[in-house]
Amino acid sequence: MKQRILLVFLLIISANSCIDPYYLELEDYESLLTVEGLITDEEVSYTIKLSRTFQSENEAPTMVAGAEVSILDESGISAVFHEFEPGIYKSDSLQFTGRVGGTYTLHIKTEDGLEYSSDGCTMTAVPEIDSIYYEVDSEFFDQGTIEEPGIRIYLDAGLGDADSRYIRWEYEEVWKFYVPHPIEDRYVGPHEYESIPTENSVCWGYNQSKEVLIHSVQEQNNDRISRQAIHFIAPRRSNRLLWQYHILVRQYSLSKQEFLFWKNLKEVTEGEGDIFEKQPFPVLGNIRCNNKEDEKVLGSLQVSAVKSMERYISYKQIKELDIPSYEYPCEIIPVISENMFDLNYRILLNKGYLFYKYGPYFAWDGSSIMAFLFTNAECADCSLTGDPKKPDFWVDIK
C-alpha cells in the first residue's frame, strides 16, 4: 500500500539553513536515516544532525540520539563529535578544523548497532568573492500573473585554482525596519490609560536562503564568474528595503560529486510547476550503511572551503532607484466613547488589534476627533515580526 512520506532535505549546510520539504509517495514506507553535515575551513564548531524521515506533515522528525559520531582525516586522525542535544552532534572548534587539501570521512554508529560511513571527501580551494552589487529588475509572482519591480543582487568572483570548478552559494539577510503606529499609550484599567516611552518601534528582521544556488564552470572558457544572480527583493511585498538592508553571502567549493547531489536536490525541490509533474525521487548522498547493504541513507557529508562577503544597502540608496516602497496594510479603528473603551479594548485585542494611543482620528472628509486608536498588531509592535535587539555586527549608515 502506498503511504505518504515527508522527506525533509535540510541537508548539508548547517543546522540553520533549510530546503523546503516535499511530499513523496512511496510503497512500503520505512523510516530512513537523514544526515546533515558540513565541514569547512572556518575555525568553528561543526554540526552533524541525525534524524529519521517521517510519514506525515503532522509529525516532527525523529532525532537519532545516542549515536557515536566522528570524522577521520586522510592521516588517520579522528575528531569526535559530542551530542549537544538529541540528534545534534558538535565538534570542538579548538581540536578540529577542516583544511584545504584534507580528505574527510564521516563515521556513525547508532544505538541499534548499525554503522554508517561516507565516501572520503576532499576539500578544494574556493575563490574569493570580488564584489556584491544590485540592479533594478522585475520578477513575476502569483503564478506568473503579477510583475513586481525590485532589486536583484549579483556577485562577481574569480575562479581561482582549477580544482574549484563547482560553486555553491547561500546568504543571510538582516534588515532594519520600523512600524508606522508605535505604541505611545498603554491601557492600565477601566477608563484609564497612561503615556509610555515608545518601544518596539524599530526592529531587525532575519532570513536565510532556501533555494539551491549552484554553478558549474567546467565548460566555461573565461576565468571569472560574472553577474551571478543571488537574490531578488520586491519592496512592495516585504519591509526589507524600508530602512536599511544587509546581506552576507557565503561561497562554497564543491566536488563534482557534491555538485551533482545539489543539482538533483534542486530538481526535486525547485522544479517548475507542481512537484508531481516530474517523477520525484529520494536524493541519496555519499553515505552508506556498512552492515546492512539495502539500508538507504538520505543526506550527505559536505566538505567545502568557504569565502564570504557582506553588503549594506541604505535607505538613501534605495530611494535613488525610484522603485515602490513597502506599505503596511494597517487598519485604524477609533473608539470615540470613553465609556465603550474597556469593552472595545477586550474585543479588539481578541481580534488581533492593539491600542497604540489616544489622539486625533482623521475622517475621510478631513475632519478630526479625539479617539482611542487601535491598529493591526504588526503595525504597532515590531517585535511580533522581528527582534528589537540590535545585532552586534550592525552599523547604521546614511
HUQUISUL-V140935 format. One record per residue. N is the residue number from 0. RES is the residue in three letters. PHI is phi in radians with two decimals (NA if undefined). OMEGA is omega in radians with two decimals (* if undefined). Layout:
BEGIN
((N;RES;PHI;OMEGA) (N;RES;PHI;OMEGA))
END
This chain:
BEGIN
((0;MET;NA;3.13) (1;LYS;-1.33;3.11) (2;GLN;-2.29;-3.07) (3;ARG;-1.64;-3.13) (4;ILE;-2.21;3.09) (5;LEU;-1.74;3.11) (6;LEU;-1.65;-3.08) (7;VAL;-1.76;-3.11) (8;PHE;-1.65;3.02) (9;LEU;-1.57;-2.81) (10;LEU;-1.50;2.67) (11;ILE;1.40;-2.83) (12;ILE;-1.25;3.11) (13;SER;-2.97;3.14) (14;ALA;-1.19;-3.04) (15;ASN;-1.77;-3.11) (16;SER;-1.73;-3.01) (17;CYS;-2.64;2.98) (18;ILE;-2.08;-3.09) (19;ASP;-1.06;3.10) (20;PRO;-1.29;2.99) (21;TYR;-2.46;-3.08) (22;TYR;-1.78;-3.03) (23;LEU;-2.31;3.08) (24;GLU;-1.45;3.11) (25;LEU;-2.23;3.03) (26;GLU;-1.52;3.07) (27;ASP;0.92;-3.08) (28;TYR;-0.98;2.93) (29;GLU;-2.42;-3.11) (30;SER;-1.22;-3.10) (31;LEU;-1.91;3.06) (32;LEU;-1.20;3.07) (33;THR;-2.05;-3.09) (34;VAL;-2.05;3.05) (35;GLU;-2.12;3.14) (36;GLY;-2.82;3.10) (37;LEU;-2.42;3.04) (38;ILE;-1.93;-3.14) (39;THR;-2.18;3.08) (40;ASP;-1.70;3.07) (41;GLU;-1.47;3.13) (42;GLU;-1.48;-3.11) (43;VAL;-2.37;3.01) (44;SER;-1.42;3.14) (45;TYR;-1.53;-3.08) (46;THR;-2.17;2.94) (47;ILE;-1.98;-3.12) (48;LYS;-1.96;3.14) (49;LEU;-2.05;3.10) (50;SER;-2.58;3.08) (51;ARG;-2.18;3.13) (52;THR;-1.06;-3.12) (53;PHE;-2.21;-2.86) (54;GLN;-1.57;-3.06) (55;SER;-2.35;3.10) (56;GLU;-1.15;3.12) (57;ASN;-1.54;-3.13) (58;GLU;-1.78;3.01) (59;ALA;-1.59;3.10) (60;PRO;-1.09;3.10) (61;THR;-1.52;3.13) (62;MET;-1.37;-3.11) (63;VAL;-1.67;-3.10) (64;ALA;-1.68;3.02) (65;GLY;1.28;-3.14) (66;ALA;-1.52;2.98) (67;GLU;-1.75;-3.04) (68;VAL;-2.22;3.11) (69;SER;-2.66;3.06) (70;ILE;-2.08;3.12) (71;LEU;-1.99;3.11) (72;ASP;-1.64;-3.01) (73;GLU;-1.18;3.13) (74;SER;-1.66;3.10) (75;GLY;1.59;3.12) (76;ILE;-1.43;-3.07) (77;SER;-1.91;3.04) (78;ALA;-2.04;-3.11) (79;VAL;-1.54;3.05) (80;PHE;-1.79;-3.09) (81;HIS;-1.67;-3.10) (82;GLU;-1.28;-3.12) (83;PHE;-1.49;3.02) (84;GLU;-2.71;-3.04) (85;PRO;-0.88;3.10) (86;GLY;1.46;-3.12) (87;ILE;-1.96;-3.07) (88;TYR;-2.09;-3.05) (89;LYS;-2.19;3.08) (90;SER;-1.62;3.05) (91;ASP;-1.58;-3.08) (92;SER;-1.13;3.13) (93;LEU;-1.48;-3.07) (94;GLN;-1.85;-3.04) (95;PHE;-2.54;3.04) (96;THR;-2.41;3.08) (97;GLY;-1.16;-3.14) (98;ARG;-2.48;3.10) (99;VAL;-1.09;-3.10) (100;GLY;1.69;3.12) (101;GLY;-1.33;3.09) (102;THR;-2.05;-2.97) (103;TYR;-2.22;3.13) (104;THR;-2.20;3.12) (105;LEU;-1.56;3.08) (106;HIS;-2.18;-3.13) (107;ILE;-2.35;2.99) (108;LYS;-2.26;-3.09) (109;THR;-1.59;-3.08) (110;GLU;-1.11;-3.14) (111;ASP;-1.50;3.04) (112;GLY;1.57;3.10) (113;LEU;-1.38;-3.13) (114;GLU;-2.08;-3.09) (115;TYR;-2.22;3.02) (116;SER;-2.59;3.11) (117;SER;-1.69;2.91) (118;ASP;-1.14;3.00) (119;GLY;-1.22;-3.05) (120;CYS;-2.01;-3.11) (121;THR;-1.70;-3.14) (122;MET;-1.46;3.09) (123;THR;-1.74;3.14) (124;ALA;-1.19;3.10) (125;VAL;-2.18;-3.14) (126;PRO;-1.25;3.06) (127;GLU;-1.29;2.94) (128;ILE;-1.44;-3.11) (129;ASP;-1.45;-3.08) (130;SER;-2.80;2.99) (131;ILE;-2.15;-3.08) (132;TYR;-2.59;-3.07) (133;TYR;-2.44;3.09) (134;GLU;-2.49;3.07) (135;VAL;-1.21;-3.12) (136;ASP;-2.69;3.08) (137;SER;-2.52;-3.13) (138;GLU;-2.62;-3.14) (139;PHE;-1.58;3.12) (140;PHE;-2.24;3.10) (141;ASP;0.91;3.12) (142;GLN;1.00;3.05) (143;GLY;1.37;-3.08) (144;THR;-1.66;-3.09) (145;ILE;-2.25;3.07) (146;GLU;-1.71;-3.10) (147;GLU;-2.01;3.02) (148;PRO;-1.34;3.12) (149;GLY;3.09;3.09) (150;ILE;-2.11;3.04) (151;ARG;-1.96;-3.10) (152;ILE;-1.70;-3.10) (153;TYR;-2.13;2.94) (154;LEU;-2.44;3.00) (155;ASP;-2.08;3.12) (156;ALA;-2.67;2.97) (157;GLY;-1.43;-3.08) (158;LEU;-1.52;3.14) (159;GLY;1.18;-3.03) (160;ASP;-1.31;-2.97) (161;ALA;-1.13;3.14) (162;ASP;-1.32;-3.07) (163;SER;-1.63;-3.08) (164;ARG;-1.75;3.12) (165;TYR;-2.24;-3.00) (166;ILE;-2.28;2.99) (167;ARG;-2.28;3.11) (168;TRP;-2.21;2.89) (169;GLU;-2.50;-3.10) (170;TYR;-2.44;3.01) (171;GLU;-2.16;3.11) (172;GLU;-1.91;2.96) (173;VAL;-2.38;3.13) (174;TRP;-2.48;3.11) (175;LYS;-1.66;-3.13) (176;PHE;-2.50;3.14) (177;TYR;-2.28;3.04) (178;VAL;-1.86;-3.04) (179;PRO;-1.34;-3.08) (180;HIS;-2.29;-3.12) (181;PRO;-1.12;-3.09) (182;ILE;-1.28;3.13) (183;GLU;-1.92;3.14) (184;ASP;-2.20;-3.10) (185;ARG;-2.26;3.07) (186;TYR;-1.27;-3.10) (187;VAL;-2.11;3.14) (188;GLY;2.84;-3.11) (189;PRO;-0.90;3.10) (190;HIS;1.11;-3.07) (191;GLU;-2.23;3.01) (192;TYR;-2.56;3.11) (193;GLU;-2.44;3.09) (194;SER;-1.33;-3.13) (195;ILE;-2.33;3.04) (196;PRO;-1.06;-3.13) (197;THR;-1.10;3.12) (198;GLU;-2.42;-3.13) (199;ASN;0.94;3.05) (200;SER;-1.67;3.13) (201;VAL;-2.20;3.14) (202;CYS;-2.47;3.08) (203;TRP;-2.14;3.08) (204;GLY;-1.72;-3.09) (205;TYR;-2.33;3.05) (206;ASN;-2.76;3.06) (207;GLN;-2.14;-3.11) (208;SER;-1.09;3.09) (209;LYS;-1.99;-3.10) (210;GLU;-1.32;3.07) (211;VAL;-1.54;-3.12) (212;LEU;-1.98;-3.10) (213;ILE;-2.34;-3.13) (214;HIS;-2.68;3.06) (215;SER;-1.90;3.10) (216;VAL;-1.94;-3.09) (217;GLN;-1.07;-3.11) (218;GLU;-1.69;-3.05) (219;GLN;-1.39;-3.08) (220;ASN;-1.56;-3.12) (221;ASN;-1.48;-3.03) (222;ASP;-1.91;-3.10) (223;ARG;-2.50;2.90) (224;ILE;-1.79;-3.06) (225;SER;-2.15;3.05) (226;ARG;0.96;3.05) (227;GLN;-1.34;-3.13) (228;ALA;-1.22;-3.11) (229;ILE;-1.93;-3.01) (230;HIS;-2.81;3.04) (231;PHE;-2.12;3.12) (232;ILE;-2.16;3.04) (233;ALA;-1.73;-2.99) (234;PRO;-1.12;3.12) (235;ARG;-1.30;-3.10) (236;ARG;-1.83;-3.07) (237;SER;-2.76;3.07) (238;ASN;-1.58;-3.12) (239;ARG;-1.00;-3.05) (240;LEU;-1.80;-3.08) (241;LEU;-1.30;-3.09) (242;TRP;-2.37;3.12) (243;GLN;-2.58;-3.00) (244;TYR;-2.22;3.12) (245;HIS;-2.40;3.06) (246;ILE;-2.29;3.04) (247;LEU;-2.00;-3.13) (248;VAL;-1.91;3.05) (249;ARG;-1.90;-3.13) (250;GLN;-2.03;-3.05) (251;TYR;-1.97;2.97) (252;SER;-1.41;3.09) (253;LEU;-2.30;2.91) (254;SER;-1.37;3.10) (255;LYS;-1.07;3.13) (256;GLN;-1.09;3.13) (257;GLU;-1.15;3.11) (258;PHE;-1.05;-3.14) (259;LEU;-1.14;3.07) (260;PHE;-1.06;-3.13) (261;TRP;-1.16;3.11) (262;LYS;-1.11;3.09) (263;ASN;-1.11;3.12) (264;LEU;-1.10;3.12) (265;LYS;-1.10;-3.14) (266;GLU;-1.10;-3.11) (267;VAL;-1.29;-2.97) (268;THR;-1.61;-3.01) (269;GLU;-2.26;3.11) (270;GLY;-1.14;3.12) (271;GLU;-1.22;3.11) (272;GLY;1.33;-3.13) (273;ASP;-1.19;-3.11) (274;ILE;-1.05;-3.08) (275;PHE;-1.50;3.00) (276;GLU;-1.20;3.02) (277;LYS;-1.90;3.04) (278;GLN;-1.30;-3.11) (279;PRO;-1.23;-3.13) (280;PHE;-2.57;3.09) (281;PRO;-1.24;-3.13) (282;VAL;-1.58;3.13) (283;LEU;-1.50;-3.08) (284;GLY;-1.88;-3.02) (285;ASN;-1.83;-3.11) (286;ILE;-2.05;-3.13) (287;ARG;-2.34;3.05) (288;CYS;-1.60;-3.03) (289;ASN;-1.36;-3.06) (290;ASN;-2.02;3.02) (291;LYS;-2.70;-2.94) (292;GLU;-1.06;-3.07) (293;ASP;-1.51;3.12) (294;GLU;-1.35;3.11) (295;LYS;-1.56;-3.13) (296;VAL;-2.24;3.08) (297;LEU;-1.66;3.12) (298;GLY;1.70;-3.03) (299;SER;-2.87;2.92) (300;LEU;-1.43;3.10) (301;GLN;-1.90;3.14) (302;VAL;-2.20;-2.99) (303;SER;-2.52;2.88) (304;ALA;-1.33;-3.06) (305;VAL;-2.44;2.96) (306;LYS;-2.22;-3.10) (307;SER;-2.43;3.05) (308;MET;-2.64;3.12) (309;GLU;-2.05;3.12) (310;ARG;-2.62;2.99) (311;TYR;-1.69;2.97) (312;ILE;-2.26;-3.04) (313;SER;-1.56;3.08) (314;TYR;-1.04;-3.14) (315;LYS;-1.08;3.14) (316;GLN;-1.13;3.11) (317;ILE;-1.18;-3.13) (318;LYS;-1.07;3.14) (319;GLU;-1.16;-3.10) (320;LEU;-1.44;3.10) (321;ASP;1.01;3.04) (322;ILE;-2.00;-3.09) (323;PRO;-1.06;3.09) (324;SER;-1.97;-3.10) (325;TYR;-1.26;3.07) (326;GLU;-2.14;3.12) (327;TYR;-1.17;3.09) (328;PRO;-1.45;-3.02) (329;CYS;-1.61;3.03) (330;GLU;-1.93;3.12) (331;ILE;-1.74;3.14) (332;ILE;-2.04;3.13) (333;PRO;-1.57;2.97) (334;VAL;-2.00;-2.98) (335;ILE;-1.50;-3.07) (336;SER;-1.40;3.10) (337;GLU;-1.12;3.14) (338;ASN;-1.18;-3.12) (339;MET;-1.68;-3.03) (340;PHE;-1.06;-3.07) (341;ASP;-1.11;-3.14) (342;LEU;-1.11;-3.13) (343;ASN;-1.15;3.10) (344;TYR;-1.00;-3.12) (345;ARG;-1.17;-3.12) (346;ILE;-1.13;-3.08) (347;LEU;-1.20;3.10) (348;LEU;-1.08;3.13) (349;ASN;-1.17;3.14) (350;LYS;-1.63;3.07) (351;GLY;1.63;3.10) (352;TYR;-1.80;3.11) (353;LEU;-2.14;2.97) (354;PHE;-1.34;-3.10) (355;TYR;-2.06;3.03) (356;LYS;-3.03;2.94) (357;TYR;-1.76;-3.06) (358;GLY;-2.95;-3.09) (359;PRO;-1.24;3.02) (360;TYR;-1.91;-3.07) (361;PHE;-1.71;-3.14) (362;ALA;-1.41;-3.08) (363;TRP;-1.10;-3.11) (364;ASP;-1.56;3.12) (365;GLY;1.64;3.12) (366;SER;-1.33;-3.13) (367;SER;-2.42;3.11) (368;ILE;-2.60;3.12) (369;MET;-1.28;-3.08) (370;ALA;-2.71;2.97) (371;PHE;-1.43;-2.97) (372;LEU;-1.82;3.10) (373;PHE;-2.07;3.06) (374;THR;-2.63;3.10) (375;ASN;-0.95;-3.05) (376;ALA;-0.98;-3.10) (377;GLU;-1.21;3.09) (378;CYS;-1.58;-3.07) (379;ALA;-2.07;-3.05) (380;ASP;-2.30;-3.06) (381;CYS;-1.23;-3.12) (382;SER;-1.21;3.10) (383;LEU;-1.29;-3.13) (384;THR;-2.20;-3.13) (385;GLY;-2.66;-3.11) (386;ASP;-2.06;-3.14) (387;PRO;-1.26;3.13) (388;LYS;-1.48;3.14) (389;LYS;-1.20;3.10) (390;PRO;-1.07;-3.10) (391;ASP;-1.04;-3.06) (392;PHE;-1.48;-2.91) (393;TRP;-1.18;3.07) (394;VAL;-2.19;3.10) (395;ASP;-1.32;3.13) (396;ILE;-2.13;-3.12) (397;LYS;-1.66;*))
END
